[in-house]
Amino acid sequence: MSFDANRPDLTIGVLGTGAMGRGIVQVAAAGGMNVLMMDTRAGAADEAREFVAKMLTRAAEKGSMSKEEAAAATARIKVINALTEFKPCHAIIEAVVENLDVKRQVFGELEGIVSPDCILATNTSSMSVTTIAAKLKTPQRFAGFHFFNPVPLMRLVEVISGLLTDEWVCDALVTIGKRMTREPVRCTDAPGFLVNQVGRGFSLEASHLVYEGISNFADVDRTMRDVGGFRMGPFELMELTGLDVTQPASILIYNQFFQEPRYRPNLIMQSRYEAGVLGRKTKKGFYNYDAEMKPIVAPEPPAPTARPDSVWVSSVETAGHKALTELLGKLGANIESGKTPSAKALCLVTPIGDDATTCAVEQGLDPKRTVAVDTLFPLAKRRTIMGTPLTDMAYRDAAHGLLASDGVPVTVCRDSPGFIAQRIVAMVVNIGCSIAQSRVGTPADIDKAVTLGLNYPNGPFKFADVLGVERIHRVLTAMYRIYGDPRYRPNIWLTRRAKLGVSALTNEP
């Protein structure tokens, strides 16, 4: 099929003019394309066109485009009132309600209106592209074209091929996406595509560990910001998105994957969803909100003033021993050098994946004096510690006081394989590797999609390479061994690269 996606008179149709639809209209018009826009609700398309015109004018005022360019872009936008008026379009993007029957009906009608070489694309975020296209006469020209909200600010667009989609269709959509100044990534049809699949690792694992009583919402968010380097913690992000969006999508992805354990939702999310406690939009979610819609979060209590008389650091984890010993030296701790701790020393261990209990038992340490410290991540902005169920509070407070003595905050969680950050990041990595292993997307595109679509500090594969592929694999292996839950089983992509000692980005020939 000869389809010129760079033709100057390219006409794009946009059906549905809500937040997503009007954003698509804006970037298409700004990209030099003619746009026909329609909404089934009377007056909605006209309202959306006025909104887009204001946004283009504002862009000109800010200097991101000239006044002439803004005026020309606005002039390229036309409101239509019937599906039949989409006939001149070279491509149509649907952004209507996430309902399979509605989408199928719309595309069934459009198929008989537009020319045979007009591309039909859906902006669905969670529905199967193949399923939507299944009843079309020409599913080969149908694809997913998934933008992110707000469209003008979020540069990413996922280009998704269904089972029967022709290659030229996705090639054309990539070009159209670039003309819209978006960053396209390619993937094949799969539940959640790239971004929403990986995002489950962040939100679901956080929910699981709070449900298990390991930590609380605020401490998880603080840890993932300060330790993991994320712009927002998982609960802050779900508060912003709204559980009315996150929870149904989580359940849909879980069921579309035939209840794959990695995507298993959690009761913490479900109960709030059912109660209508959805986040900022309901002024109550994981957090309560004040009159200015700022979350009400109790300040962190001051660190204990206690310090241990002496500290012994386990050398089982060489890198952890080195990092923690260097820090303790700077903090002026009395560090014991013997192979075993003295009778009253605070015993610090640095597990990768294991919990404090496992370390104490396997290393023959007194569980009453054992405290674990997370050294997989840098210790500069926040430190995370946990004791065993038998750890004496005096020893835990002494460890807390010592590690916070330079003003760096310390989060104390209950005993858990992988602490907080280890287990959440490991799940993000594992899901990314699962996507690559199934050839839904390339490692490079998955990393690109996650950093642009979710604003993570690293994509799954970059995270694995920065922290160590073998160490991430050990976190998952330990969690799988201790919990016995198949959601933690390491993906074979990660396992092979850990064994070979190569980058997680390594593709097979």
Buried (B, 14 or more C-beta within 10 A) or exposed (E): EEBEBEEEEBBBBBBBBBBBBBBBBBBBBBBBBBBBBBBBEEEBBBBBBEBBBEBBBEBBEEEEBEEEBBBBBBEBBBBBEEBEBBBBBBBBBBBBEBEEEBBBEBBEEBBEBBEEBBBBBBBBBBBBBBBBBBEBEBBBBBBBBBBBBEBBEBBBBBBBBBBBBBEBBBBBBBBBBBBBEBBBBBBBBBBBBBBBBBBBBBBBBBBBBBEEEBBBBBBBBBBBBBBBBBEBBBBBBBBBBBBBBBBBBBBBBBEBBEEBEBBBBBEBBBEBBEEEBBBBBBBBBBBEBEEEEEBEEEEEEEBBEBBBEEBBBBBBBEEBBBBBBEBBEEBEBEBBEEEEBEEEBBBBBBBBBBBBBBBBBEBEBBBBBBBBBBBBBEBEBBBBBBBBEBBBEBBBBBBBBBBBBEEBBBBBBBBBBBBBBBBBBBBBBBBBBBBBBEEBBBBBBBBBBBBBBBEBBBBBBBBBBBBBBBBBBBBBBBBBEBBEEEBBBBBEBBBBBBEEEEBBBBEEE
